Amino acid sequence: MSEEEPRLEEAAGATISQADVKGKIIELAWHLKKQGRSSSTINVYSRFLTILSEKGAYLQDPESVKDIISQQENWAKSTKKQVCTVYAAFCLRNGIKWNSPNYEPQRKLPFIPLEKEIDSLIAACGKKTATILQTLKETGARIGEVLALKWIDVDSEHQTITINNQKKTATPECLK
């Protein structure tokens, strides 16, 4: 390791380089991949750990991580809770004892637009976007499921759409 490479102080008094931190994050990402986690989940884990490290948290020191998380005034409680979950996975993988702080997000009722507002939005979009939005509205499918549709999934004779590429462990379904 060169002398110019930054070193971070570790809790036990030893030092750990920024490259070592990146290596630990990559190790966790590879472990999650082997455990069958989706690439988007792995990206979120890697991104949050990198953000913690960039904000000055020493990932080997749980108290340092707690301090950094608590100092983030612009993070919602739900984000802080998710970061704690990600860091808990990092600690479990690296044998670090972690007592997670308790961040309970405030539950809110979602905004549900009126049907005429949805229709106005669809009418204002181009052909492709309008088709996707209309399919979402009529079927209640997720965006990833609609984007993965193929021509063989659409049965115009019976007016059905078959969702075979379901998201979030849903079961395949045939929608009218």
Number of C-alpha atoms within 10 A of each C-alpha: 8 5 6 6 10 11 14 18 13 15 15 8 7 8 12 17 15 16 13 13 18 15 12 19 20 14 15 21 21 14 14 18 14 9 9 10 13 10 12 9 14 19 12 15 22 19 15 18 24 16 12 19 18 11 13 13 21 21 24 21 17 20 16 17 24 19 12 16 20 14 10 13 8 7 12 14 17 14 16 20 19 16 21 23 14 19 22 18 17 23 19 12 14 13 10 15 12 18 12 15 12 10 15 11 12 8 7 6 5 6 6 8 8 9 10 9 11 15 14 11 13 18 15 11 12 9 11 9 13 16 14 14 20 17 16 15 15 10 16 11 16 15 13 11 15 20 10 12 15 13 7 8 14 16 13 8 6 8 9 15 21 19 23 16 17 17 14 6 7 10 10 12 14 13 14 11
